[in-house]
Amino acid sequence: MALAVLGSSAVFSLFAAVSWDLRHLGATACLDDPVMPLSFLALLEADDACVNGGSGSCSNSLRQLRGELLRDSSLQPEPGSCRRYGCGRGYFPSHVCQCNGECSAHGNCCPDFKMTCLDMKQGPRHEARDLVPARAGSNATPDNMVTGNVRESGKGVANVVDDKIVAGNLTEGSNRTSSATTRGNPLGIVSQDGATGEAARDGEGTGNGTWNLTGGGNVTKDGKSTSDVSDGQGTGSEIGDGNGMDNKFADSLSAEEYLLLVDTFLEKQPRQTFLPDGAGLLQTFGPGSKGGGFCGKRCKLPEPCPDGKRCRFDVYDNAVAAIYLIKRGKLREAFRILNAFLQLLYPPEKIKHLSFGPRDKIPSGRWLSLLAASYVEAEVRAGTYNGSNVFDGSVDTGNNAWVGLAFAHYAAASGESCFEVVARDILQALKRSETCNDKLRGFMARARPHTAKYRSTEHNIDMFALARILSDDDAEERAGTFVRAMFGRDATHMQSYTTGTPGTVRCDGANRPGPIPTDVQFWSLLADVDQDADHKTAALMFALQGQDKGGMLTTDRDLIGNATGSLEGLAFTNVGHGVQWENTASAVMAISLYLQRFGDHLPGINLSKHAAAMQDSLKTILKAYGSVLASIRGGNWQAYLASRRRKSHHRSDDYPGGSDTGFTWTYMRYPHTAATAWTGLMLLGLDANPFALPGKTKESLRLLARSDSLECLPPPGRLN
């Protein structure tokens, strides 16, 4: 499915082609504790200590990607040579070896590099098929269709995908792109003068003194393009040396066409099938990887999921997907996910020590069992937290709050009060079991049966949003107090929100040192938890510093597939390596909200430019793969452990084992339901903010809650 989105004529090119609850694990260690201690790495002396396709405890889990290429040794490319490729042409992900001036430093030169490329100043030796005719409307065949190539003279040539000119390229002999305008501002980001607008893609701006985020992610200032054109050289949104490898071709689709890619991915994603009426949770990763690269056993990813044949169906990912479908107006599709939640939330009768009921003041008066973090495809009943049919039995506060958010949004969109009752049931159960009453307030991270005593900043952001939507002032105040208290709590990172507290005792109030999470910086802004504008600004500035300066901003390149160009995004934490695309999509929404309220005035940081670049990168991946991957970096769990031992994960490794979180787990090259759904929310704009009030006022939601309708709930059993 992922390959089909480019059309049959383009398929060939794809080959050239803890706050941190278990929902955030990209790979689990061979330990019960989801966060593996660093000392554990020293115990893994052999690269195959955790083998691919092994048990779930030793292979990658949580959110990754899918694909069908590079699994068969017959697909491995033939040996390359500089005589064949030409010298000095830049980096080509599709080539098995390189012939540029930096290949020696990276250790990936072709065998004949020294002999063939004696003079690196000579012009590139193009093959005929590397040049696509510059004539608009020309047809490309599999033999001549490439992305991002530029003639030796530096004048651009048009790219063609499925008989369409790829946006962002320069016509031959010209120093400007097509004169067609973009399709507006999908994010609703405003310019400095408070006006939104469109920007022409012909090298001309939209007006003096304004910054506008265009549909393709380009920025204009003072009436001139700042990124598309540079003396007729380069293509796309980044200008290089004329080699043309930075074209992301993201503008070749309309906003609606990108959304259709998200719709198609979610529609075709495997789901549980044991429930009636098409209900079932969606698979989190896959099916199938997108290939791990060209490094032997360390690049072979398990299929069809990070844990082999045992695939996970995560509650969090499904809640985000449901909210996207609701905001997209696809209530029927959203209900298929929510109906699965209903079957897992409401047991027919009391489950001793596990369910909540009338004594807990559950609004519906029914027995309720909170959700485990992740299930498998096989049948499972409400209140089941152990056994082969449960992938991860942790009952995390944040995951369940996200499910509550999905039900609240559905109630607001459909007008059916029963679904709001479900959201209130979830909130009440969490309040009964996880409330803290010390000065930090807030809610603990994990409920029975596998309790955890720490408090997570992220979970409390989720609780704050759910409580605010449902007008629960007490829960809103508790969660908000905790989140605000986490700002500046780490003495080494005073301008950010920390992970949370440790869990030595119930409602532990001690400081918890460690990596600074990316999503907390941006989700706190989206949820509007902290009214202190200085805190919002400081956290944003901290996160958008480059990783060399201690922040989260970084870039990746797809060395395996077809997402060409330098792709800008955010790491999972300030000490992680590699872009984590789910966080990046939510960050674009948060930056958009900040720009709308405060403008683009941060010293040394161009917010509009970064938002544009990150949005463009997400669109590039979405178009290339038909989904958004958890990471575009190659390598498997073995490669990840080896990179950590060498401490080179962020330097020279071409296939370092995915995007390192900084918490001793990683995300790898599998299609990711949450990352794709978040990208859909980003493309829908700020009206799709999952943390915001869902299109109805608190007063109208209170009116909905007065209804006694429980018709959406499964049939009750005994209430004793």
Secondary structure as UniProt FT lines:
FT   TURN            2..3
FT   HELIX           4..6
FT   HELIX           8..10
FT   HELIX           11..15
FT   HELIX           22..24
FT   HELIX           39..43
FT   TURN            47..48
FT   TURN            52..53
FT   HELIX           56..58
FT   HELIX           73..75
FT   HELIX           82..85
FT   TURN            93..94
FT   TURN            101..102
FT   HELIX           103..106
FT   TURN            111..112
FT   HELIX           113..116
FT   TURN            120..121
FT   HELIX           128..130
FT   TURN            136..137
FT   TURN            142..144
FT   TURN            152..153
FT   STRAND          160..161
FT   TURN            162..163
FT   STRAND          164..165
FT   TURN            167..168
FT   TURN            172..173
FT   TURN            186..187
FT   TURN            192..193
FT   TURN            208..209
FT   STRAND          212..213
FT   TURN            215..216
FT   STRAND          219..221
FT   TURN            222..223
FT   STRAND          224..225
FT   TURN            231..232
FT   TURN            236..237
FT   TURN            245..246
FT   HELIX           250..252
FT   HELIX           255..268
FT   TURN            277..278
FT   HELIX           296..299
FT   TURN            306..307
FT   STRAND          313..314
FT   HELIX           315..327
FT   TURN            328..329
FT   HELIX           331..345
FT   TURN            352..354
FT   HELIX           358..360
FT   TURN            363..364
FT   STRAND          374..375
FT   TURN            382..383
FT   TURN            388..389
FT   STRAND          390..392
FT   STRAND          395..396
FT   HELIX           397..414
FT   HELIX           417..434
FT   TURN            439..440
FT   STRAND          443..447
FT   TURN            448..449
FT   STRAND          452..456
FT   HELIX           457..469
FT   TURN            470..471
FT   HELIX           473..485
FT   TURN            491..492
FT   TURN            494..495
FT   TURN            506..507
FT   HELIX           518..527
FT   HELIX           533..543
FT   HELIX           547..549
FT   STRAND          553..556
FT   STRAND          567..570
FT   TURN            574..575
FT   HELIX           581..598
FT   TURN            603..604
FT   HELIX           607..625
FT   HELIX           637..646
FT   TURN            649..652
FT   STRAND          659..660
FT   STRAND          666..667
FT   STRAND          671..672
FT   HELIX           673..684
FT   HELIX           686..688
FT   TURN            690..691
FT   HELIX           698..705
FT   TURN            711..712
//
